[in-house]
Amino acid sequence: MTEITYTRQGDYNLPNLLPPQEEPVPHGKYALLRKKFLKEHRRVTYTNLLTSGKLNSHLAEIQQTAQRRMEQIVAQMAKNQGVTEELKASDQMKWVQMMSNLQNAAEETVLAELIYS
């Protein structure tokens, strides 16, 4: 347990109450979306993570997990639908269109599974 320190303001001693300080971590797209969701829809969870000093580590974990999951889903869907390097070489526009569709579908899945749950 850490010792509580006090600051004198006028006739009163006020405790110095600050949440545990975390190292600032740059957040990506999914971490920022998760943070916004927690702030707006899961206030108690957000406050608990913030006051315990675990918010940044939670957001970093969400970001990493979301990125890995996106890569896995896109690779699996590309394999299932036959999106290959040969298609990329022969019909670039079709390959771009299919990959874009796969990424959008994968992102919808990641958002539903990780971010907005």
ChimeraX attribute file (.defattr): number of C-alpha atoms within 10 A of each C-alpha:
attribute: neighborCount
match mode: 1-to-1
recipient: residues
	/A:1	3
	/A:2	4
	/A:3	5
	/A:4	8
	/A:5	10
	/A:6	12
	/A:7	10
	/A:8	9
	/A:9	8
	/A:10	7
	/A:11	6
	/A:12	9
	/A:13	11
	/A:14	12
	/A:15	11
	/A:16	10
	/A:17	9
	/A:18	7
	/A:19	10
	/A:20	10
	/A:21	11
	/A:22	13
	/A:23	8
	/A:24	8
	/A:25	10
	/A:26	10
	/A:27	15
	/A:28	14
	/A:29	10
	/A:30	22
	/A:31	21
	/A:32	17
	/A:33	18
	/A:34	21
	/A:35	19
	/A:36	15
	/A:37	16
	/A:38	19
	/A:39	14
	/A:40	10
	/A:41	12
	/A:42	14
	/A:43	12
	/A:44	11
	/A:45	12
	/A:46	20
	/A:47	14
	/A:48	12
	/A:49	17
	/A:50	17
	/A:51	13
	/A:52	13
	/A:53	16
	/A:54	15
	/A:55	18
	/A:56	19
	/A:57	15
	/A:58	15
	/A:59	23
	/A:60	18
	/A:61	13
	/A:62	22
	/A:63	22
	/A:64	14
	/A:65	14
	/A:66	22
	/A:67	16
	/A:68	12
	/A:69	18
	/A:70	22
	/A:71	13
	/A:72	13
	/A:73	18
	/A:74	20
	/A:75	16
	/A:76	13
	/A:77	16
	/A:78	16
	/A:79	11
	/A:80	9
	/A:81	10
	/A:82	12
	/A:83	18
	/A:84	11
	/A:85	11
	/A:86	11
	/A:87	14
	/A:88	13
	/A:89	10
	/A:90	10
	/A:91	11
	/A:92	13
	/A:93	12
	/A:94	13
	/A:95	19
	/A:96	14
	/A:97	10
	/A:98	16
	/A:99	17
	/A:100	13
	/A:101	13
	/A:102	21
	/A:103	18
	/A:104	14
	/A:105	15
	/A:106	21
	/A:107	20
	/A:108	12
	/A:109	16
	/A:110	20
	/A:111	16
	/A:112	11
	/A:113	12
	/A:114	15
	/A:115	21
	/A:116	14
	/A:117	11
